[in-house]
Amino acid sequence: MAKIEENVNNLDLFPDMPIPKKVGRPKKYANQADKQRAYRERLKAQGKKQISRIVKDVSIEPLNSDLIDLTTDFSTLLNK
């Protein structure tokens, strides 16, 4: 028992030892939103634009599935 108490009391055996630094590369941005914002600004500075476009689905063929029957009216299943 005395040995354990002695070890607890001697936690400051190496007072000259520096506090270790974090391992790895330091973070450049606080969160993902800041990172994405900086990326968009870099693209804008290069003269590029971010374009998003919504395209209408113009397929004429009906939907097919090998897994489920798409012709089932699911509203009738809920009313049972």
N, CA, C and O of each residue as an XYZ file, in Angstrom:
320
protein
N       0.812     -1.193      0.000
C       0.000      0.000      0.000
C       0.862      1.268      0.000
O       0.538      2.253     -0.663
N       1.932      1.224      0.733
C       2.798      2.396      0.838
C       3.420      2.734     -0.515
O       3.659      3.903     -0.816
N       3.683      1.709     -1.330
C       4.300      1.925     -2.638
C       3.357      2.706     -3.561
O       3.797      3.595     -4.289
N       2.054      2.371     -3.530
C       1.078      3.053     -4.383
C       0.943      4.516     -3.966
O       0.918      5.401     -4.822
N       0.854      4.779     -2.668
C       0.740      6.148     -2.174
C       1.978      6.956     -2.530
O       1.877      8.149     -2.815
N       3.122      6.331     -2.517
C       4.369      7.007     -2.847
C       4.376      7.437     -4.314
O       4.838      8.532     -4.635
N       3.866      6.579     -5.208
C       3.817      6.902     -6.625
C       2.844      8.048     -6.905
O       3.115      8.896     -7.756
N       1.729      8.080     -6.205
C       0.752      9.150     -6.395
C       1.327     10.480     -5.931
O       1.073     11.510     -6.555
N       2.077     10.477     -4.875
C       2.654     11.713     -4.338
C       3.831     12.219     -5.168
O       4.207     13.385     -5.046
N       4.413     11.383     -5.996
C       5.584     11.773     -6.785
C       5.232     12.035     -8.255
O       5.996     11.668     -9.148
N       4.093     12.661     -8.504
C       3.699     12.934     -9.886
C       4.559     14.014    -10.532
O       4.628     14.101    -11.758
N       5.214     14.835     -9.719
C       6.052     15.910    -10.275
C       7.530     15.514    -10.302
O       8.396     16.311     -9.941
N       7.813     14.297    -10.726
C       9.201     13.827    -10.779
C      10.014     14.548    -11.842
O      11.223     14.727    -11.694
N       9.331     14.971    -12.939
C      10.042     15.609    -14.041
C       9.466     17.011    -14.283
O       8.743     17.210    -15.259
N       9.764     17.967    -13.431
C       9.183     19.309    -13.621
C       9.756     20.047    -14.830
O       9.121     20.967    -15.346
N      10.938     19.659    -15.285
C      11.561     20.337    -16.422
C      11.070     19.802    -17.761
O      11.363     20.386    -18.804
N      10.333     18.710    -17.743
C       9.872     18.084    -18.979
C       8.784     18.954    -19.630
O       7.803     19.302    -18.974
N       8.949     19.304    -20.907
C       7.947     20.166    -21.557
C       6.624     19.431    -21.787
O       6.591     18.205    -21.889
N       5.563     20.185    -21.867
C       4.249     19.612    -22.142
C       4.217     19.200    -23.616
O       4.529     20.009    -24.490
N       3.846     17.960    -23.897
C       3.866     17.510    -25.296
C       2.819     18.243    -26.147
O       1.734     18.585    -25.675
N       3.177     18.470    -27.401
C       2.270     19.137    -28.340
C       1.353     18.105    -28.982
O       1.612     16.903    -28.917
N       0.282     18.586    -29.601
C      -0.643     17.696    -30.286
C       0.049     17.064    -31.493
O       0.902     17.683    -32.128
N      -0.326     15.842    -31.793
C       0.257     15.116    -32.905
C      -0.537     15.423    -34.162
O      -1.761     15.541    -34.116
N       0.155     15.552    -35.278
C      -0.511     15.725    -36.560
C      -0.479     17.162    -37.050
O       0.033     18.070    -36.395
N      -1.039     17.316    -38.210
C      -1.073     18.611    -38.854
C      -2.137     19.498    -38.195
O      -3.251     19.033    -37.954
N      -1.822     20.750    -37.903
C      -2.816     21.616    -37.269
C      -3.964     21.951    -38.232
O      -3.772     22.035    -39.445
N      -5.148     22.138    -37.668
C      -6.317     22.452    -38.487
C      -6.179     23.844    -39.085
O      -5.741     24.781    -38.418
N      -6.553     23.962    -40.331
C      -6.497     25.238    -41.015
C      -7.831     25.965    -40.900
O      -7.870     27.195    -40.873
N      -8.923     25.206    -40.833
C     -10.266     25.766    -40.753
C     -10.971     25.224    -39.512
O     -10.719     24.100    -39.078
N     -11.856     26.042    -38.952
C     -12.560     25.655    -37.731
C     -13.564     24.546    -37.975
O     -13.744     23.668    -37.131
N     -14.227     24.582    -39.142
C     -15.232     23.560    -39.442
C     -15.335     23.385    -40.955
O     -14.663     24.080    -41.718
N     -16.180     22.453    -41.375
C     -16.322     22.126    -42.793
C     -16.928     23.284    -43.581
O     -16.599     23.467    -44.753
N     -17.801     24.064    -42.964
C     -18.426     25.196    -43.650
C     -17.378     26.248    -44.026
O     -17.411     26.786    -45.133
N     -16.459     26.538    -43.121
C     -15.388     27.493    -43.413
C     -14.471     26.976    -44.513
O     -14.012     27.739    -45.363
N     -14.210     25.688    -44.487
C     -13.354     25.067    -45.500
C     -14.000     25.173    -46.882
O     -13.327     25.500    -47.860
N     -15.300     24.896    -46.961
C     -16.014     24.969    -48.233
C     -16.100     26.414    -48.729
O     -15.975     26.666    -49.927
N     -16.313     27.358    -47.815
C     -16.382     28.770    -48.178
C     -15.054     29.232    -48.769
O     -15.040     29.945    -49.773
N     -13.952     28.840    -48.166
C     -12.627     29.215    -48.674
C     -12.383     28.602    -50.046
O     -11.774     29.229    -50.912
N     -12.858     27.381    -50.243
C     -12.699     26.715    -51.544
C     -13.455     27.484    -52.627
O     -12.930     27.709    -53.717
N     -14.697     27.887    -52.320
C     -15.473     28.649    -53.305
C     -14.821     29.991    -53.608
O     -14.837     30.448    -54.751
N     -14.246     30.624    -52.584
C     -13.553     31.901    -52.803
C     -12.314     31.721    -53.675
O     -12.016     32.570    -54.514
N     -11.588     30.611    -53.476
C     -10.418     30.343    -54.335
C     -10.839     30.140    -55.788
O     -10.177     30.626    -56.706
N     -11.947     29.419    -55.992
C     -12.437     29.230    -57.353
C     -12.843     30.560    -57.976
O     -12.563     30.817    -59.147
N     -13.505     31.402    -57.187
C     -13.936     32.707    -57.683
C     -12.731     33.569    -58.046
O     -12.761     34.296    -59.039
N     -11.665     33.487    -57.238
C     -10.453     34.254    -57.511
C      -9.780     33.792    -58.801
O      -9.112     34.581    -59.470
N      -9.953     32.519    -59.152
C      -9.386     31.986    -60.389
C     -10.269     32.296    -61.591
O      -9.905     31.985    -62.725
N     -11.430     32.909    -61.351
C     -12.331     33.261    -62.446
C     -13.293     32.142    -62.804
O     -13.919     32.185    -63.863
N     -13.420     31.155    -61.955
C     -14.335     30.045    -62.222
C     -15.632     30.277    -61.460
O     -15.657     30.952    -60.431
N     -16.706     29.705    -61.989
C     -18.002     29.816    -61.340
C     -18.511     28.436    -60.986
O     -18.223     27.449    -61.664
N     -19.272     28.392    -59.911
C     -19.912     27.145    -59.533
C     -21.340     27.206    -60.045
O     -22.128     28.054    -59.625
N     -21.662     26.303    -60.952
C     -22.978     26.301    -61.581
C     -23.725     25.054    -61.151
O     -23.205     23.942    -61.245
N     -24.939     25.246    -60.681
C     -25.795     24.104    -60.394
C     -27.025     24.224    -61.285
O     -27.597     25.303    -61.437
N     -27.415     23.114    -61.863
C     -28.512     23.128    -62.810
C     -29.421     21.949    -62.518
O     -28.956     20.836    -62.275
N     -30.716     22.202    -62.545
C     -31.704     21.153    -62.336
C     -32.224     20.744    -63.703
O     -32.656     21.582    -64.494
N     -32.178     19.445    -63.970
C     -32.587     18.930    -65.268
C     -33.857     18.112    -65.096
O     -33.944     17.257    -64.215
N     -34.838     18.382    -65.947
C     -36.099     17.662    -65.891
C     -35.903     16.248    -66.442
O     -35.231     16.051    -67.455
N     -36.498     15.276    -65.763
C     -36.440     13.888    -66.220
C     -37.428     13.734    -67.361
O     -38.634     13.887    -67.168
N     -36.927     13.436    -68.539
C     -37.786     13.346    -69.724
C     -37.905     11.914    -70.234
O     -38.242     11.694    -71.397
N     -37.633     10.954    -69.380
C     -37.713      9.570    -69.829
C     -39.174      9.183    -70.045
O     -40.035      9.500    -69.224
N     -39.446      8.503    -71.142
C     -40.796      8.104    -71.521
C     -41.121      6.726    -70.949
O     -42.284      6.422    -70.683
N     -40.121      5.912    -70.764
C     -40.337      4.546    -70.291
C     -40.801      4.543    -68.830
O     -40.329      5.354    -68.033
N     -41.722      3.638    -68.471
C     -42.147      3.550    -67.070
C     -41.023      2.967    -66.206
O     -40.129      2.282    -66.704
N     -41.087      3.247    -64.935
C     -40.073      2.738    -64.018
C     -40.194      1.236    -63.858
O     -41.299      0.702    -63.761
N     -39.057      0.552    -63.830
C     -39.014     -0.900    -63.652
C     -38.110     -1.225    -62.477
O     -37.144     -0.516    -62.196
N     -38.448     -2.322    -61.794
C     -37.615     -2.774    -60.703
C     -37.693     -4.289    -60.616
O     -38.772     -4.871    -60.735
N     -36.545     -4.926    -60.408
C     -36.512     -6.367    -60.217
C     -36.774     -6.732    -58.748
O     -37.040     -7.892    -58.432
N     -36.698     -5.744    -57.859
C     -36.822     -6.023    -56.434
C     -38.243     -5.856    -55.898
O     -38.706     -6.674    -55.102
N     -38.937     -4.798    -56.332
C     -40.285     -4.559    -55.809
C     -41.257     -4.338    -56.953
O     -40.858     -4.018    -58.073
N     -42.540     -4.514    -56.656
C     -43.588     -4.296    -57.642
C     -43.981     -2.828    -57.585
O     -44.583     -2.383    -56.608
N     -43.643     -2.069    -58.631
C     -43.912     -0.638    -58.644
C     -45.347     -0.314    -59.037
O     -45.747      0.849    -58.974
N     -46.119     -1.295    -59.434
C     -47.508     -1.041    -59.810
C     -48.436     -1.087    -58.606
O     -49.621     -0.786    -58.743
N     -47.941     -1.450    -57.443
C     -48.763     -1.535    -56.238
C     -49.168     -0.141    -55.780
O     -48.349      0.777    -55.749
N     -50.445      0.006    -55.425
C     -50.930      1.263    -54.875
C     -50.735      1.200    -53.366
O     -51.468      0.501    -52.666
N     -49.750      1.928    -52.873
C     -49.389      1.833    -51.470
C     -50.420      2.466    -50.552
O     -50.442      2.156    -49.361
N     -51.269      3.336    -51.060
C     -52.293      3.957    -50.209
C     -53.297      2.923    -49.726
O     -53.843      3.065    -48.632
N     -53.552      1.889    -50.513
C     -54.469      0.848    -50.077
C     -53.863      0.011    -48.967
O     -54.586     -0.529    -48.130
N     -52.550     -0.101    -48.953
C     -51.882     -0.871    -47.894
C     -51.964     -0.134    -46.548
O     -52.067     -0.768    -45.497
N     -51.918      1.186    -46.585
C     -51.965      1.949    -45.354
C     -53.364      1.974    -44.738
O     -53.494      2.110    -43.522
N     -54.411      1.846    -45.556
C     -55.785      1.938    -45.060
C     -56.282      0.618    -44.446
O     -57.376      0.586    -43.881
N     -55.525     -0.436    -44.541
C     -55.982     -1.728    -44.006
C     -55.951     -1.766    -42.514
O     -56.304     -2.781    -41.915
